[in-house]
Amino acid sequence: MEMNGLYIVIASACILILAYRYYGAFLAAKVLVLDQFRPTPSVIHNDGHDYVPTNKWVTFGHHFAAIAGAGPLVGPVIAAQFGYLPGLLWILIGSVVAGAVHDMVILFASIRYDGKSIADIAKEEISNLASIGAMLATLFLLIITLAGMAVVVANALHNSAWGFFSVSMTIPIAIFVGIYLRWLRPGKIQEATVIGVVLIFAAIIYGPQVAASPYASWFLYDLETIEIMLAVYGFFAAALPVWLLLAPRDYLSTYLKIGTIGALALGIIIVMPIIQMPAVTPYIYGGGPVLKGSVFPFIFITIACGALSGFHTVIATGTTPKMITNEKEILPIGYGAMLTEAFIAMMALIAATALHPDDYFAINSTVESFKTLGLQVHELPALSQMVGEDLMHRPGGAVSLAVGMAHIFSRLPNMDHLMGYWYHFCIMFEALFIMTLIDAGTRVGRYLLQELLGRFYKPLENVNWAPGVYGCAALICLMWGYLVLQGNIGIIWPLFGVSNQLLGTMTLAVGTTVIMRLGHKRYAWVTGVPCFFMAIIAIAADYENVFYSYIPAGKWTLVAFSVVMFLMIVIVLVEAVRSWIRLAKIPQNYKTQAEQEAESLKKYGNVQVDIK
């Protein structure tokens, strides 16, 4: 029986909408008892800088752009090795009962604790030891995440003059837009947007001329060189003023994200591609060319951000809680944004599995691995000729996704001759997703490192102290840059996935404590069940990574990262369980949402907010 991509799009949209309407509403009204009359941190501490009451949809856009890195694009594509069905099921089930719950509960907790970080919440809710464990775990996750994302970009751009030129040009374009808005035409956001978008498309359109010119060698680099370049770029992104590079890049990439995902959804509806990958493949038992592990537990850690992401904790306890003006906004922003990301993951899965399976494996496996499979490429030589790139053996997910997306776009009326431009546009789209994460992630990592080291040397706590800024930015980039050089995507991505799920497990444990502290012990299962399930998954995957992959290969740095991350999470979980035992004695709170809001209205009044 053939599976049409259109059916998956429609079914996924219906399931996610129903989940938001019913399960999300249940969390808001019964579990968390959101209170629209209780002032939020942005209202209480409105300083016009960090705490700023912001329009709900602007906040949603910021939150979605920050959490939707490359994970929902790359993870499902890599997981397609197991067939389309395992990924499809986990994206839908995981996002509804685990990922969106995780994001919504920790966002609520941060708002109730004045916009504090996960480490501060763990300190208040659990213990000081849990706080230190949470801080270190978050820092380690950031380092591993940045390494995983850099590997994906490097695999897509090495020895590709057109691709490297188009993506590298976005850096001076973003800087120009930043200068334009800062000094040349302050406040003229419409002008800057038009200029930035036009220049980005020009970088794609003129890519072939550059690749065929005598200057092509300026944009041809091997894999290791690009990985080093990305680490150097990360340093400048973390150290330069936010308005000069990070903010304009994020802003421009948001247009590309929304526009491209919308176009892909429309393309799937019009083209109705047939899913050529079988529902399950023989690699569900392990030994695959992309990932060596079996579908259990590797489907969970590979899908990662498309279903559950510990990385979202950084955003949900960072900037977002300082912008929300009303607790009722936690539902669309915390729960809704994650479901939107799950929908993106589903479309990425469709685009990748619409390729012929042999072509998919030819792209995502190394030369040696592909030879052992005994497979023959089908459409790939023709596709390579159409896009103007050698598509063979470019693992990481980015290339196969770009080929799948370009294949769908090229089947639209009068679009078949633009296959090369569609492919490179998709590569730029993915690279901007990832480099946006590298921008923000490296900067957040620098903040965390300054906060951690500031406990031992006070001047480092000052985020504006130049030696601390440059020193910690360099140290963060050295750590994730060194990690990138230690292995390929088959090694780095599982490490990222395990760390991501371990941090998600930790956050769910903290969320369970928050729910119990509210007196809602009867609903502790909402976060408790996915917490224990993901703990089992992450520990099993961590064990397999260390003993079946890293130690046999002599990757002792990766062993050290895995062990430290595991120990930090165990500390938090043990401390959390101890806090649950104490909180079990607290009486149940049976106040309804209406009763809670009536009390708040009487206490605080109807606060008027100046929304930006």
Buried (B, 14 or more C-beta within 10 A) or exposed (E): EEBBBBEBBEEBBEBBEEBBEEBBEEBBBBBBBBBBBBBBBBBEBBEEEEBBBBEBEEBBBBBBBBBBBBBBBBBBBBBBBBBBBBBBEBBBBBBBBBBBBBBBBBBBBBBBBBBBBBBBBBBBBBBEBBBBBBBBBBBBBBBBBBBBBBBBBBBBBBBBBBBBBBBBBBBEBBBBBBBBBBEEEEEEEEBBBEBBBEBBBEBBEBBBEBBEBEEBEEBBBEBEEBBBBBBEBBBBBBBBEBEBBBBBBBBBBBBBBBEBBEBBBEBBEEBBBEBBBBBBBEBBEBEBBBBBBBBBBBBBBBBBBBBBBBBBBBBBBBBBBBBBBBBBBBBBBBBBBBBBBBBBBBBBBBBBBBBBBBBBBBBBBBEEBBEEBEBEBBBBBEBBEBBBBEBBBBBBBBBBBBBBBBBBBBBBEEBEEBBBBBBBBBBBBBBBBBBBBBBBBBBBBBBBBBBBBBEEEEEBBEBEBEEBBBBBBBBBBBBBBEBBBBBBBBBBBBBBBBBBBBBBBBBBBBBBBBBBBBBBBBBBBBBBBBBBBBBEBBBBBBBBBBEEBBEEEEBEBBBEBBEBBBEBBBBBBBBBEEBBEEBEEEEEEEBEBEEBBBBBBEEEEEBEBEBB
